[in-house]
């Protein structure tokens, strides 16, 4: 929930009021929002399509969805195939009619055999199988594709624009560090075992300001950091931070009044300091039980089951400290029961802290406190520092020292510069009887005294990046895919998360905000989207403009989102990706793909699978097209070279089309990814499905298959003639020879086509795709069946039972085809190694 006020908003000098980000319009209540508490009266300023949600609806309706590149390419390929088939059929008809003196009906029959042979009837089915196989594999990885052709689009994506909360981050506020007067303890927020070793002393961790804020005064960093007081609108941010720091309070700190804007120096780390432990080690559980006691006891939150979010109740920021304490091994519930609240100062946004009074407990408070009441205070660190006169030395309750306000101020600035929310933990003591049980305490109980509290430490809190996302982004960069983060967070918070994820680098060193984008014209925006990887305070209009600007720059853009306001950008993107867990129905309806686990890493898995689909589509064409060409052109070249009869009958052609499409075509449709598929850049925009590389390979394979098919027929014909056999008897054997030579040659082409560049003369040919050998076995079995089954061979297929020597010719020529296509790959690998395109 977010707070609303009635205070007027004054834009900066000369600024257009419409440029005020939606998230900063805290005096506006937008249509379709829910009121969690409170009541009030307002003035309606917009209705229907003129409301913000109406604007979103218009944006969604006005977005036109483009046809995917593969569908366009398949249309082009289909046109070329149709023209080629028609030309060959016409040539065959005219040659048979005019040169061979065939009757026009017989010439038409021969031409139709050629046409039927060359038309890839099974291509559409195999392409669909290829898509469906990829979709099923992606579903296993939690990526649900809503439209089959969208699978391939992922493989051509050059830029992924991702939401932050819950996609790149865990969407769980976590205490990532605890800072004492002398040490920084880094918390493993992804721990699965309860142990104090989850906190490790690493004084270098968060020891310096973020690079982009090293030249800024500490008070300015604190004012603008993640803990600064502001009105946030992030659609998914239910982690509203109550303990915000107020600029006026920051300026009251004596040390900041005359601070110059000077660069900070590196913090000097004393590696000889071993209190309570040295670098790289973890204190005992008792240390954290006492040091974090304020975060646990000064809270009415309920921890979730086994430290998870299941069943948790309360503010996410406060819960992060309870969770961190729980994972050190402390029984948080028992700790609360051992020291119940006697009285409290409830939290208020006016004074930004909460205080509770408890009976002393030696386990929580150390020895010597038997006659004392313990006061726990947690709140905004700017106000808390002013209330303290002491600090716990090294975080230990047994020894205190005068507070070093300058140290704490700089520490707060450092943590804020990294986009962290900061919460101060304080404690004090009073004599027993000073507070009555159930007494209603006011803020003055804490503030109307001279500084009297002890500062124990600071909790640094954030929604941490998913660990798998860091690796996924690195993999995306290795694949030439750029990743941009678009968020409603403020610039510094967004930059901090972006730096952790690896999105901020020398080429993209900063961030840009939504209002800055609003002030740009289209040309400036095109330059900006290529310059920045982090977009902060972004509105729905910003997102759709970013998408269109990227597309205008020739980028293939994927956009992730989960809210209603993301729908326009999801629909405009080349690949819209919605969240399955936290996403709205509107977002899912506008998207092409849904992430069932809301995890960015799943997108990279999908990108990989999309590249596999493109490769496999080309492999399908590499297999099917030469086979179809060879079927038709073998008939034509048989006639041209003097064969008086068709070497393939119509039924043989139909059968070969069917068996090759169902078995051999299926092999390449389900071929797994080749090595290095994510180590090459995305394919260029407009890349043809059949380019120079594939056209040459198809031509070579087609010529090889035609040559061996026709040559094998001439070879066996010469043998039969030399033996004085009757043509009526050896014609079926010639057709058997042509059918088997072509089909087994196709098997060898398929085995080679499984690898685009890698050699098939390698053990890898037996691995990776079990269906390849299943298909070869089924094809060989069926060929033997139609060759040797009485009646089936002679009556239906007009074939005869082949003799042994004919099988020798089949496998000799089949292996020859295999060597030819592999030789082409070898030459191509050599040229590629020499730097040729």
CORQUI-V84341 format. One record per helix or strand of 3 or more residues. SS is the DSSP state (a for helix, b for strand). FROM is the first residue (numbers start at 1). TO is the last residue. If there is no record, write none. Layout:
ss->SS from->FROM to->TO
ss->SS from->FROM to->TO
This chain:
ss->a from->17 to->19
ss->a from->22 to->24
ss->a from->48 to->50
ss->a from->52 to->61
ss->a from->69 to->99
ss->a from->104 to->118
ss->a from->123 to->140
ss->b from->143 to->145
ss->a from->150 to->155
ss->b from->159 to->162
ss->b from->169 to->179
ss->b from->184 to->187
ss->a from->196 to->198
ss->b from->199 to->201
ss->a from->211 to->213
ss->a from->218 to->224
ss->a from->247 to->252
ss->a from->254 to->256
ss->a from->285 to->291
ss->a from->293 to->297
ss->a from->305 to->307
ss->a from->316 to->327
ss->a from->332 to->338
ss->b from->341 to->345
ss->b from->353 to->359
ss->a from->362 to->365
ss->b from->372 to->379
ss->a from->381 to->386
ss->b from->388 to->392
ss->a from->393 to->395
ss->b from->400 to->402
ss->a from->405 to->417
ss->b from->421 to->431
ss->a from->444 to->447
ss->b from->453 to->465
ss->a from->467 to->478
ss->b from->482 to->486
ss->a from->491 to->501
ss->b from->511 to->513
ss->a from->514 to->518
ss->a from->522 to->531
ss->b from->534 to->536
ss->a from->540 to->552
ss->b from->557 to->561
ss->a from->564 to->572
ss->b from->575 to->579
ss->a from->585 to->590
ss->b from->593 to->595
ss->a from->600 to->640
ss->a from->650 to->669
ss->a from->692 to->722
ss->a from->727 to->753
ss->a from->763 to->766
ss->a from->770 to->788
ss->a from->792 to->796
ss->a from->804 to->833
